[in-house]
């Protein structure tokens, strides 16, 4: 009797394996439609997936919206702070403008060192051999252009008028190696303004050399350098560049600053020739007056 049950179990096992293999083969066969059990299982799985995914997406979207709202709140807070600062700055500018106007009226001051009259001009010639020295513009003496007038671009001063003909003028760049090419300048942005002279150009570093700065002067990188107007030739407040590095001079008595030019000396197309508004002092007055003339 036990032998019969053992054989019966073996027969059931073999039949089950055959049915399983048949089902696998049937499921792998290409069919246009699924059987009803397969369709039922597929629909059930899809329904469960839908029921689970919708709440998950809802909660994910909810937390994402909360995060966006928080970021928007922080950005609005910063923007409001900047608007408040801008309003305060605007009020301060208006107040300073009013004070300046009143002081000018009180002092009956009609001119300032920064006053100038610009004349637009276009570069029409440049010698490749003297690319960093000179250029020629299309305005001359008939347009009121004279020697020693400052020449600027939208980003800073580039040089001065060397000589003027009837319809054209030659401009000497600040990058010129001419020893007489000097500009009285002032460094701003520190505890107080410090004065010096632009004398020369370092072609390797592509920096202007600001010399004769007091040894005790505390000057840092990125401070603004502009014309002082005290040289008697150029108006004040023409941007020259920014301080890149400060080193002692060769004798250790003063300091020298490497100044990164505000203008691009290599690529220049359009310029403005600047006529100083305030009366230019006589050269003899600048070097000692009549006594120097007699000497």
C-alpha positions in Angstrom: 0.0 0.0 0.0 2.8 2.6 0.8 4.3 1.8 -2.6 1.1 2.8 -4.3 1.0 6.2 -2.6 4.6 6.8 -3.4 4.0 6.2 -7.1 0.9 8.3 -7.0 2.8 11.3 -5.6 5.5 10.8 -8.2 2.8 10.8 -11.0 1.2 14.0 -9.6 4.7 15.7 -9.5 5.4 14.8 -13.1 2.0 16.0 -14.2 2.5 19.3 -12.4 5.9 19.8 -14.1 4.4 19.1 -17.5 1.5 21.5 -16.9 4.0 24.2 -15.7 6.2 23.8 -18.7 3.1 23.9 -20.9 2.0 27.1 -19.3 5.4 28.7 -19.7 5.5 27.8 -23.3 2.0 29.1 -23.8 2.9 32.4 -22.1 6.0 32.8 -24.3 4.1 32.3 -27.5 3.2 35.5 -29.4 -0.5 36.3 -29.0 -2.7 39.1 -30.0 -4.8 38.9 -26.8 -4.1 37.8 -23.2 -6.1 35.1 -21.5 -8.6 36.1 -18.9 -6.4 35.1 -15.9 -3.5 37.1 -17.3 -5.7 40.1 -18.0 -7.2 39.9 -14.5 -3.8 39.8 -12.9 -2.5 42.7 -15.1 -5.6 44.8 -14.4 -5.4 44.1 -10.7 -1.7 45.1 -10.6 -2.4 48.3 -12.5 -5.2 49.2 -10.1 -3.0 48.7 -7.1 -0.1 50.7 -8.7 -2.5 53.5 -9.4 -3.9 53.5 -5.9 -0.3 53.7 -4.5 1.2 56.2 -6.9 -1.4 58.9 -6.7 -1.0 59.5 -2.9 2.8 59.3 -3.4 2.8 61.9 -6.1 0.4 64.1 -4.1 2.6 64.1 -1.0 5.8 64.6 -3.1 4.2 67.6 -4.9 3.0 69.0 -1.6 6.4 69.0 0.0 8.0 70.4 -3.2 5.4 73.2 -3.2 6.2 73.9 0.5 9.9 74.1 -0.4 9.2 76.5 -3.3 7.1 78.7 -1.1 9.9 78.8 1.5 12.5 79.8 -1.1 10.2 82.4 -2.5 9.7 83.9 1.0 13.5 84.1 1.5 14.0 85.7 -1.9 11.3 88.3 -1.3 12.8 89.0 2.1 16.2 89.7 0.5 14.6 91.8 -2.3 12.7 93.9 0.2 15.9 94.6 2.1 17.7 95.6 -1.1 14.7 97.9 -2.0 15.0 99.5 1.3 18.7 100.1 0.9 18.1 101.5 -2.6 15.4 103.9 -1.3 17.8 105.1 1.4 20.6 105.5 -1.1 18.3 107.4 -3.5 17.2 109.7 -0.7 20.8 110.3 0.3 21.8 111.1 -3.3 19.0 113.6 -3.6 20.0 115.1 -0.3 23.6 115.4 -1.4 22.6 116.8 -4.8 20.5 119.5 -3.0 23.3 120.3 -0.6 25.8 120.6 -3.5 23.5 122.9 -5.4 22.9 125.1 -2.4 26.7 125.3 -1.6 27.4 126.2 -5.3 24.8 129.0 -5.1 26.2 130.2 -1.8 29.8 130.2 -3.1 28.7 131.4 -6.5 30.8 128.6 -7.9 30.3 128.2 -11.6 33.1 125.9 -12.5 34.6 122.7 -11.2 37.7 120.7 -12.0 35.5 117.9 -13.3 33.7 120.0 -15.8 34.5 119.2 -19.5 33.1 119.4 -23.0 33.3 116.1 -25.0 33.7 115.8 -28.7 33.0 112.4 -30.3 35.6 111.0 -32.7 36.4 107.8 -34.6 39.8 106.1 -34.9 40.9 106.1 -38.6 44.5 105.1 -38.4 46.9 103.1 -36.4 50.5 102.1 -37.1 51.1 98.4 -36.4 54.7 99.2 -35.4 53.5 101.7 -32.8 50.2 100.1 -31.9 50.6 100.8 -28.2 51.9 104.3 -28.8 49.7 106.4 -31.2 46.5 106.4 -33.1 44.8 108.9 -35.4 41.2 110.2 -35.1 39.0 112.0 -37.6 38.6 115.3 -35.7 41.1 118.2 -35.9 41.6 121.9 -35.2 38.5 122.8 -37.2 36.5 120.9 -34.6 38.2 122.7 -31.7 40.7 119.9 -31.0 44.0 121.1 -29.4 47.1 119.5 -28.1 47.1 118.0 -24.6 43.3 117.5 -24.5 42.4 114.2 -22.8 41.0 111.4 -24.8 38.6 108.8 -23.2 36.4 105.9 -24.1 33.3 104.7 -22.3 35.4 102.7 -19.9 38.3 105.1 -19.1 41.0 107.4 -20.2 43.3 106.2 -23.0 45.6 109.2 -23.6 45.9 112.7 -24.8 46.1 114.7 -28.1 49.7 114.9 -29.2 49.2 117.2 -32.1 46.3 118.4 -34.1 45.9 119.1 -37.9 43.0 120.7 -39.7 40.9 117.6 -40.0 42.7 114.9 -38.0 44.6 114.6 -34.7 47.2 112.2 -33.4 46.5 110.7 -29.9 49.3 109.5 -27.7 48.2 106.5 -25.6 48.9 106.1 -21.9 50.7 102.9 -22.8 53.3 104.9 -24.7 56.9 104.6 -23.5 57.4 108.4 -23.8 58.9 109.6 -20.5 57.0 113.0 -20.8 53.6 111.2 -20.9 52.4 111.9 -17.4 49.0 112.2 -15.8 48.3 113.7 -12.4 46.1 111.0 -10.6 44.4 110.3 -7.4 43.6 107.0 -5.7 40.1 106.8 -4.1 38.2 104.4 -1.9 40.4 104.4 1.2 40.6 106.4 4.3 41.5 109.5 2.3 42.6 110.2 -1.3 46.2 109.7 -2.2 47.9 111.6 -5.1 50.5 110.4 -7.5 51.5 110.5 -11.2 50.9 108.0 -14.0 54.5 107.6 -15.4 55.0 104.7 -17.8 53.5 101.4 -18.7 54.6 97.8 -18.0 54.1 96.0 -21.3 54.6 92.6 -19.8 52.0 93.0 -17.0 49.9 95.4 -19.2 49.7 97.8 -16.3 50.1 101.5 -15.9 52.6 102.7 -13.3 51.3 105.1 -10.7 54.4 106.6 -9.0 55.2 109.1 -6.2 52.6 107.8 -3.8 53.4 108.7 -0.2 55.1 105.9 1.6 52.6 105.9 4.5 49.6 105.6 2.2 47.4 102.6 2.8 46.2 101.5 -0.6 44.5 98.2 -1.4 43.7 96.2 -4.6 40.7 97.4 -6.7 40.7 101.0 -5.4 39.8 103.4 -8.2 42.4 105.6 -9.9 41.2 108.7 -11.7 42.6 112.1 -12.9 43.0 114.6 -10.1 42.6 117.7 -12.2 45.5 119.3 -10.3 48.0 118.8 -13.1 46.5 121.8 -14.9 45.9 119.9 -18.1 43.1 117.3 -17.8 39.8 117.7 -16.0 39.2 115.8 -12.8 37.3 112.5 -12.3 38.3 110.8 -15.5 38.6 107.1 -14.8 42.0 105.7 -15.4 41.7 102.2 -13.9 42.0 100.2 -10.6 44.9 99.3 -8.4 46.2 95.8 -8.9 49.3 95.8 -6.7 51.3 98.3 -4.6 55.1 98.0 -4.1 57.9 100.3 -2.7 59.7 102.4 -5.3 63.4 101.6 -6.1 64.6 104.0 -3.4 62.1 103.1 -0.7 61.0 106.7 -0.2 57.6 106.4 -1.9 55.3 103.7 -3.3 54.4 102.7 -6.8 51.1 101.1 -7.8 50.4 98.9 -10.8 47.1 100.1 -12.3 44.9 97.9 -14.4 43.6 100.3 -17.2 39.8 100.7 -17.4 40.0 101.0 -21.2 41.3 98.4 -23.6 44.3 100.0 -25.4 44.4 97.2 -28.0 40.9 97.5 -29.4 39.8 101.2 -29.8 37.3 102.4 -32.3 35.3 105.3 -30.9 36.6 107.9 -28.5 35.8 111.3 -27.0 38.1 114.2 -26.9 37.7 116.1 -23.6 38.0 119.9 -23.4 38.7 121.1 -19.8 36.0 123.4 -18.5 37.9 125.3 -15.9 40.6 127.7 -17.1 43.9 126.0 -17.6 46.7 127.6 -15.4 49.8 129.0 -17.0 52.8 126.6 -17.1 55.0 129.2 -15.4 52.6 129.4 -12.5 52.8 125.6 -12.2 56.6 125.6 -12.0 57.3 128.6 -9.9 56.0 131.7 -11.6 57.9 134.8 -12.7 61.0 134.0 -10.6 61.5 130.7 -12.6 61.1 132.7 -15.8 63.8 135.1 -14.9 66.1 132.1 -14.1 
